[in-house]
Structures are given as C-alpha cells and as structure tokens.
Amino acid sequence: MEYYIDIEIKPDSEMRESPLMNLVYNKFHKALVKLKTNQIGVSFPEYKTKLGKVLRLHGDKNNLQNLQNLNWLGSIAGFCEISNVKNVPANVKYRAISRIRTNMGKSKLERLKRRGSITLSEEKIYKAKMFSQGLDNPYLDLESGSTGQRLRLFIHFGHLLDHPVSGVFDSYGLSKVATVPWF
C-alpha cells in the first residue's frame, strides 16, 4: 500500500461529526461494492477514543484513482475536504484495522426467541450478560445496502507493527490480517 487519500469531514451546525462520518463511510462501502475490489483499506489517523474527522483510504494508485473517478461522495462532498492521491511517507508503522463483534446481541436473542430455544428466565440472564459484555470500541452506524437494516460496525485497532502484512480487505475496507500504513 504505497498510496493514500485523506477525506477530512467538515461538520457544521446542520451536519454533526458522527452522522457525517457515518454517511461518508456508508458511501465508501457502497463504492467498494460497486468497484468489486478487496485492495483498498481504511484507517482513522485521528483515532483516540473517537474515530476522528479523517478517513484515510489506502491502496495502489490505480485502485484509488478508480474510486475517485466514481464521484462516490455525491452531494456530501461539500462537507468534505478530499486530498489527491499521495505517496505514503517513508518509515511508517503498520496495523490491521478490523471489525469486532460481540457474540451476544439483540438479533441473536430474537432468533433464539423465534426458535423457542430460550425461556423467559434464560432471556433475562442473556440480556444481563449481553449488557455486561458490551463493546466500548469506536463505531460507525451504517445501513446495509442489501437488506436496508441498520448495523453498528465496531472498529478494532491492532498492534503497531514494523512491517506490512499483505492480504485482502472486506467491503468495508477492513481486515483482521492485512495491514495499512499508520502515520
């Protein structure tokens, strides 16, 4: 991953930071699906406890240029400052940025209830465990393009590494294995 594009969101009084980042990321996901590529990864260089205002897209020059040619941000481009395709600086660290899921959730509980696999008392125990095992990772609220359902995408930041690890990215630009430059 020798190249990147920075997309800095510019929230204002009508469009706050989190909803704007959610919109940008949702459009990015749809663009990746349209391009049918698994060679573009993401990072959030301003990440502390929140994801920050910058979404950084990593890839080779051709894939990033193809993405830019889609005009994928559409009407929300006015709320963003988009850089040109740039070279990744020398001597950077690398990290995998992936999705993390809890193994207990509302949708799983609903499936258990529909199947009749859980009693009322077990449901109360399940809910108590579900809330005690909640994730405190930063997240994005997205809408599934295929089902239209809302989903919360929790982000996990792997350890910093000295060398890149190659691999593929999912349709959200995330990977448990492949790393992106971290700077």
N, C-alpha and C positions, 0 to 999 in steps of 0.2 A: 504494500500500500504506500505508494510514493507520492500520492496527491490527495488533496482535500479541498472542501468547500465549507466555509463558515456561513451559517444562517443565523444572524442575530435578530431576535424578535424585538420589536419596539412597542411595548404595551402603552396604552393611554387610558383615559378615563372611560372610554366605551369598550375597550378590549383589554382585560387584565392579563397578567403574565401567564398564569396556569392555563386558562382556557385557550389562549393564543398558542402556547406551545402544544397543547393537545390537538388543535386544528392543524398546525404545521406538520406534526408527526403523523397524524391520520392521512394527510395528503401525501406525505413521503411514503408511507406504507402502500397506498394505492398506486403511486408511481412505480415503486419497486415491483409490484404485482404486474403492472402493465408492461414493464421492461423485461420481465421474466429473467431477472438476474439475481444471483446469490453472491455477487462480488462487491457489494457496497455495504460498508459497516458504518456504525454511528458511534459518536462519543459526545459527552457533555462536559466540555473543558472547564466550566464554571461550577461544577458539582461540588457542593459542600453537604448541606442537609437537604437542599432542594436541587433540582436539575440545573437551574440557572437559565440564562437568557440566550445561550448559544447552543445550537445544534450543529455539530461538525460531522460532515459526511466524508468517508474515506474510501478510496478505490483507485483504480488506474485512470489515466487521463481520459481514455475513450468512454468508459462507463459513466464517469461523472459528467462528461460533455453530453452524452446521450440523455442523461437525466435532466440536465439544464435545458436541452432542446425541447423537452416536453412542456415547458412552461407550467409545471406541475403545481405551483403555488396559486395560480389563478388570481382571484380577487384579493386574497390576503397578502399578496406580495407587497402591497403598500404598507403593511405592518412589519416588514422585514427588511434587513439590510443583507444582501447576498454578495459574497465575495466571488471573485473569479476563481477558476481552478488554480491552486497554488501548490508548490512543492513542499513536502513535509520537511521541516528543518532537520539538520544532522543531530546525532547524539540524543535521541529521544528514548523514552521508556515505552513499553507496550503493555496493554492489558486487554483481557477479554471482558466484554460488556454483554451481559446476558439477561434473559428473563428469569425471574424466580417466582415460583408458585407455592402456595401453601397446599398441603394435602387435605385440608379441611376447608370447605367453602359452602356458601348458600346453595349453589347449583347442585353440588354433590348431595347435600341434605335433602333437597327437593326430589332428586332421583331416588334416594333411599325411601322417602315417604311414599312416592308413587308406586314403588315396587312392594311396599308393605314390609320392607326389611328392617324397619326401626319402630320401636314402641314409643309412646309418648314420654315415658321416663328416660329412655335412651336418647330421645331427641333433646331433652333438656341437658343431659350430660354432654352430648355432642356440641350443642350451642355454647356451653360454658368452655369447653376445650377450644372450640373454634375462635372465640374471642380472646382467650388467653394466649393462643399461638399466632396472633395477628402479626403481620409483617410491618416493620417500620421503615422499609426501604422507600426511596423516592419512587413515584409512579406517574403514569400518564393515563388519563381516561380517554378511551378510544371507542370507535364504533366499528363493528365488524362489517366489512363490505359484503360478505357473503350472506350473513344471517341478519344484519341490522341490529344485533344485540350490542349493548354497551359492555365494555370489558375494562378492567383495571390491569394495566401492564406494569408490574413491579420490576424495577431495574436493579440488577446486581453488578457491582464493580469488582472484578477480580483483582488479584495481587499484581503489583507492578513487576514487570519482567525486563531483563536487559536485551532480549532477542525476540523477534516476532515469531508467532506460530501461525502457519497458514491453515486455511480451512475455508468453509463456506458460511454464509450468513443467511438467516431466515428472512422472511418477507417484512420483518421489522428492522432489519439491519443489525441484528443481534446474533451472538454465537457464544456457546459455552467453551469453545475450543479456540477459534480464530481470534487473533488479537488485532487491535488497531493501535496506531501510534498515540501516545498520551503526552501532550505538551500544552 
